[in-house]
Amino acid sequence: MEWETVIGLEIHAQLATRSKIFSGASTRYGAEPNTQACAVDLGLPGVLPVLNGEVVRMAVKFGLATHSTVAPRSVFARKNYFYPDLPKGYQISQYELPIVHDGYLDIEVDEDTVKRIGITRAHLEEDAGKSLHEDFHGMTGIDLNRAGTPLLEIVSEPDMRSAREAVAYMKKIHSLVRYLGICDGNMQEGSFRCDANVSVRPQGQQAFGTRAELKNINSFRFVEQAINYEVERQIALLESGGTVVQETRLFDADRHETRPMRTKEEANDYRYFPDPDLLPVEIDPVFIEEVARTLPELPEAKKQRFMDDYGLSAYDAGVLTANRELGDYFEAAVEASGGQGKLSANWVMGELSGALNKAGLEIGASPVSAGALGGMLRRIEDGTISGKIAKQVFEALWAGEGSADEIIETRGLKQISDSSAIEGIIRDVLENSPKQLEQYRNGQEKVFGYFVGQVMKATQGKANPKQVNELLKKMINNA
């Protein structure tokens, strides 16, 4: 039997506010356990939550950027359940009336295929604390610093049909929230994580199969691995005559498998009801218009502009706009290079990205500034250095040895562009290579590369390659 996979994602993006959603406690990461949970976060008697207005602004930003409806009226509810890291015994969330609903994002499945993924809703809620299982000798520790941290939960339609599509969608959301400045997207710190709802059904069947929810996955690679394992597990179970149980499962990254956590709750298990301590959130059109004016250029628009303005391919433009900081760096390098779009793209995606990956650095921590890289690219373009010599200059820039011009001067790397000097070297190479010259004249054109190599070797790579090629052809034909 042929099976079809059905996937929906629930992405939790921690909003980039300095204080929590209903209190003034800090959201700073890395503090000592239980030092940033105040009386409001813990739900102690006599305290009242007060909504942080900045989270509303951020949610509206997301709604506008995803072609969604921003609700003029949304309501906070209490989601009741009991767990050690939930000190109040309930979580304040939004249920029936979320702040954002009915939107979509287009993802690129491959270079020629675009697929639209529906966004059912995006609602505001508070995070729970964190259970710690290491170093407690069979017991569990609780850190409540995260309690009350603002989250935007983004719920997709079950529109994805493979782990690859799910990862593409998750990456698109990750890029978008960073462009908007509403989430730092740090997956290692838990600022951006995902629950995946996965089911399978026979090809052609309209009804959905029974789903399993894969909980709290915090990397793109793990999302792909978890979904692929779960799909195989469910298919094997059904083909052997078993049935899939609706449940919540955890992904074991060491064993690359999912395992049961608890049976999946339904909405009525949580006994949702409107929070009596919080008024409905009412948003007027003027506020939405005000937020709309603050939206940055979004990835799709920037990608198209890079293609139009700099002549980049769709692939190159996509790579450079997947990350807002990378796109900004590229544009600054283009400006510093005097408008060399394609050359800048090649160096940013090639030499620079390779060095950053090797050093484990993000673009914002690059030892080579966009201005410094652009300055080096100017010297490639005006013929001062060749592309090969530029790699030496880049290494020196990375090591902090000064500007490109200073490095070229200090190391004596200036390209030889004097035609008479290059002609003299070519003449010596041809005189010392009679066998290869005869081979070339007999139609073995590949030997031409030998002559180029010998000239570059004699000049220690400093001869202008374009001039070498032109002069070699001229002198061989006249020899």
QUIVENUR-V752440 format. One line per field, one symbol per residue. ss: DSSP state (@ for helix, = for strand, . for the rest). phi: phi as a letter, one per 20 degrees, with the letter a starting at -180 (. if undefined). burial: + if it has 9 or more other ideal C-beta (glycine too) atoms within 8 Angstrom, else -. Layout:
BEGIN
ss->???
phi->???
burial->???
END
This chain:
BEGIN
ss->..============....=......=............@@@@..........@@@@@@@@@@@@@...==..==.=====.........=====.....===========..==============...===........===......=======...=..@@@@@@@@@@@@@@@@@@...........===========.........======..@@@@@@@@@@@@@@@@@@@@.......======....=======...@@@@..==......==..@@@@@@@@......@@@@@@@@@@@@...@@@@@@@@..@@@@@@@@@@@@@....@@@@@@@@@@@@@@@@@@@...@@@....@@@@@@@@@@@@.....@@@@@@@@@@@@.....@@@@@@@@....=..@@@@@@@@@@@@@..@@@@@@@@...@@@@@@@@@@@@@@....=.@@@@@@@@@@@@@@.
phi->.eddecccdddddffeeecffcbeffdgenfggmdcdegffemfgnecfcffffffgfffgfgffdleeeffbccecedebdbgedffnbdebccfcffcblcacedefbfdcdcedfdfacceaeeefceddemclnddecdegfgnffcdeddeffdecafffffffffffgffffgfmdbemfffenfbbbddecbcbggnfeffefdddeeldcbffffffffffffffffffffeneceefbecdeeffelbdbfdafffegffelfbgffecfgeddegffffffgfefffegfffgfffffedmefgffffffdfcgfffffgffffffennefffffffffegfffffffemdegfdffdfffffgfffgfffenfcefffgffffgfgfemepfgffffffemeffecfgfffgfffgffffecffffffffeoefffgfffgffffffdlmeffgffgffffgffffef
burial->--+++++++++++++-+-+++++-+-+---+-++-+++-++++-----+-++--++++++++++++-+-++-+++++++-+---+++--++++++-+++++-+++++++-----+++++-++++++++++++---+----++++++++++++++++-+++--+-++++++++++++++++-++-+++--++++++++++++-------+-+++++-++---++++++++++-+++-++-----+--++++++-----+-----++----+-+--+--+--+-+---++--+---+--++--++++++--+-+-+-++++++++++++-++-+++-++--++++++-+++--++-++------+--+-+-++++++++++++---++--++++++-+++-----+-+++----++++-----++-++++++--+--++-++------++-+++-+++-++-+++++-+++-+++-++---
END
